[in-house]
Amino acid sequence: MSENKDPQVPASGKSVEGVKFVYDFTEGNKDLKGLLGGKGANLAEMTNLGLPVPPGFTITTEACKVYLDSGEEPAALRDEVSAHLEALEAAMGKKLGQADNPLLVSVRSGAKFSMPGMMDTVLNIGISDTSVQGLAEQAGDERFAWDSYRRLIQMFGKTVLGVDGDLFEDALEDAKEAKKVTVDTELGAADLKKLVTTFKKIVKKEAGHDFPQDPREQMDLAIKAVFESWNGDRARLYRRQERIPHDLGTAVNICSMVFGNLGPDSGTGVAFTRDPASGHQGVYGDYLQNAQGEDVVAGIRNTVALAELESIDKKSYGRLMQIMETLENHYKDLCDIEFTIERGQLWMLQTRVGKRTAGAAFRIATQLVDQGLIDETEALQRVTGAQLAQLMFPRFDDQARTEQVGRGIAASPGAAVGKAVFDSYTAVKWSRSGEKVILVRRETNPDDLDGMIAAEGILTSRGGKTSHAAVVARGMGKTCVCGAEDLEVDTKRRRMTVPGGHVVEEGDVISIDGSSGKVYLGEVPVVPSPVVEYFEGRMHAGADDADELVEAVHRIMAFADRKRRLRVRANADNAEDALRARRFGAQGIGLCRTEHMFLGDRRELVERLILADTQAEREESLKQLLPLQKRDFVELFEAMDGLPVTVRLLDPPLHEFLPDITELSVRVALAEARQEPHENELRLLQAVHRLHEQNPMLGLRGVRLGLVIPGLFTMQVRAIAEAAAERRNAKGDPRAEIMIPLVGTVQELEIVREEADRVITEVQQATGTELKLAIGTMIELPRAALTAGQIAEAAEFFSFGTNDLTQTVWGFSRDDVEASFFTAYLEKGIFGVSPFETIDKDGVGSLVQSAAKAGRATRPDLKLGVCGEHGGDPESVHFFHEVGLDYVSCSPFRIPVARLEAGRAATQSAGSDHR
């Protein structure tokens, strides 16, 4: 989508001629998200469509960036805001905060990408001691005026002045208890007037000054608070979780207030044009009478289903249904809508492309194709590999014996099992200790974000599908059950009481089903996902009993396979894994790690090879290993018949095949003390000492082994060649490729290749079979990448080993650093994501790109692939497509994800900002 290209914005508070910092809702459109934020851009779009949007204006993200960079607002901003405020006052026939007919406004954040609840909002700006009575007279409702005033002080105090929000909540609870009522709507005008006095005292005590009475001061302070909330802890944490850049800034929307808390003919709600949990069409959402918008998403009162609005206010319901249809057809996607009804008048407060569960994403994409709203190419952009991975997670076993203790709203699907915890701090602490936890709350709020991230799932006793817990959980792909009213959650005593009186204490295991809303005591067993069963061929799309989700996945995968250029191979070391990979759609094996074939019963043969004192002893060990290796490759070539199989020769240090040095030393010492024979153990111990290295990952391994241990690589090459010949003579189609690991210089590769070519020729002559075995190398050292042009002279293919390349480029030992300091690096924002999870484009990625270019300059037909774990990472797959690799290789279960992302990479248009 296009982005606004305004003139350069100053990096300080000084103005630059031609820069515009404020836009009226009539001036923007949905394509200006980068400048106006998602909320402002969509308010402008709805205004342009002629929908009932309260008048207002947007302060741009550029103004926010100037403020955050310099600590000062742009010099021109105040005058621009004043001009737009005067125009708004003229349009509304009211002035901000005037005593007799006050205009009230909301000040709301709105970043380019949706960050639900992560930044600040203040409603009812403009109420003061002098204007509250005028508001009461204007509305003809004194209770409404004082309710609005207490809300302003509460939100302003917490958001702008930094007062502990619990102080206001406790005072509100005290007021209800004194009146012996359970909900705030039962408090009268006199009760609320007293509460305002109490709230102002809290502000005076905690903030050190009175609540500001000047309405313009209220607005200006709220604007700055929204700017500053962009760098709040919870907003930064959410951006790291969702991989949203930190330099975008937030827009600020100033919107004339409309009121849902004017009585039973007023209310507020959230609507979806389709079910965000399942993708099914219908009437989905929540409505709350006599309430303001924050009440719905906060989950402090349980809502009614949106469909009930038809019986409450048929006219508004009908108009809302028309608007929902208009918006879905206009945006061509599921829309998430916020609205308010003020005494029978419907107002649209926000729309955006709605967050959805993984299953809903696939269903909706295919539905929209069938409706002719989008094409297959666009459908691919509406789903992600991360969503597909979620669909492959297990689900609860329907046949298992369970003890159901509650049921809430199925807000975000999945099967989550863990120990119940009742606050975010405990969730994070226990999770870091390796415990699986379920975060249980009455309702969540933005301060719970770190606990929500740490938990396997979220359970709340309040709220609906549009509550904070539900929206954030869906965005993160977390299992969530909301509004389980039968469960009594006591966070102070850290326990939950379920129907029948049973008490779940903190640490007790519970299970929650985000697809049905059911809550169980204890651990419920899980079964494979139907999507996995589909990929494994146990469920067939198009069959009468096929799951509609499976059908949607099947269609999207077919789109992706038709569009993608990158081929997808598997990392597989045996026939069983190879067959599974083939069922998952693998187009060959990109990495067969032969070291995994030397474990188990063969370890003794390897030990003999290492301990051999003479050439004859060494050859005898290799002679015994040869038929075993050949059998491995025969089975592998049969499983992958007709598809390429890249076999990596032995890579890890030989000491990994030997006993632990401490354990062996103890055995030798005990044998000596008992005067028992121990010659073999002693020789083995001497060999272990001889081969011991301080840093074995940078020592005697890979090609170095092949050059130092005579006959080792020769045996493996012969086994590969003989297996290929045997398979070909059996009318098969073996397509073996031999990969030399850890090459740092072309001379190493030339020596090994010369010997390999000799062995292959011998096998051809002995079997009478022509063999075409490609020989290439793994690029996993910076020097190999930097000299790729030379190495390509002796290689027919490169496979980038990005795991080791990441280690050697960064100087990281993966086994150590991920446990020692990666958490701190992620929390401090040094990493947005671990470089072992998603490829470091600037460092490791630039080496891959330059090596690919240099290699093909030497050998234009050079085949290029990647076989590190990055081969199955969605973001990395896009990078490998961009730099022109031929294939990616990953573990079998990540093959569908790689296939999908390869299709998305091929069809993704420049500038697309789908998330």
Secondary structure, 3 states (H helix, E strand, C coil): CCCCCCCCCCCCCCCCCCCCCEEECCCCCCCCHHHHHHHHHHHHHHHHCCCCCCCEEEECHHHHHHHHHHCCCCCCHHHHHHHHHHHHHHHHCCEECCCCCEECEEEEEEECCCCCCCCCEEEEECCCCCCHHHHHHHHCCHHHHHHHHHHHHHHHHHHCCCCCHHHHHHHHHHHHHHHCCCCHHHCCHHHHHHHHHHHHHHHHHHHCCCCCCCHHHHHHHHHHHHHHHCCCHHHHHHHHHHCCCCCCCEEEEEEECCCCCCCCCCEEEEEEEECCCCCCEEEEEEEEECCCHHHHHHCCCCCEEHHHHHHHCHHHHHHHHHHHHHHHHHHCCCEEEEEEEECCEEEEEEEEECCCCHHHHHHHHHHHHHCCCCCHHHHHHCCCHHHHHHHCCCEECCCCCCEEEEECEEEECCEEEEEEECCHHHHHHHHHCCCCEEEEECCCCHHHHHHHHHCCEEEECCCCCCCHHHHHHHHHCCEEEECCCCCEEECCCCEEECCCCCEEECCCEEEEECCCCEEEECCCCEECCHHHHHHCCCCCCCCCCCCHHHHHHHHHHHHHHHHCCCEEEEECCCHHHHHHHHHCCCCCEEEEEHHHHHCHHHHHHHHHHHHCCCHHHHHHHHHHHHHHHHHHHHHHHHHCCCCEEEEECCCCCHHHHCCCHHHHHHHHHHHHHCCCCCHHHHHHHHHHHHHCCCCHHHCCCCHHHHHHCCCHHHHHHHHHHHHHHHHHHCCCCCEEEEEECCCCCHHHHHHHHHHHHHHHHHHHHHHCCCCCCEEEEEECCHHHHHCHHHHCCCCCEEEECHHHHHHHHHCCCHHHHHHHCHHHHHHCCCCCCCCCCCCCHHHHHHHHHHHHHHHHHHCCCCEEEECCHHHHCHHHHHHHHHCCCCEEEECHHHHHHHHHHHHHHHHCCCCCCCC
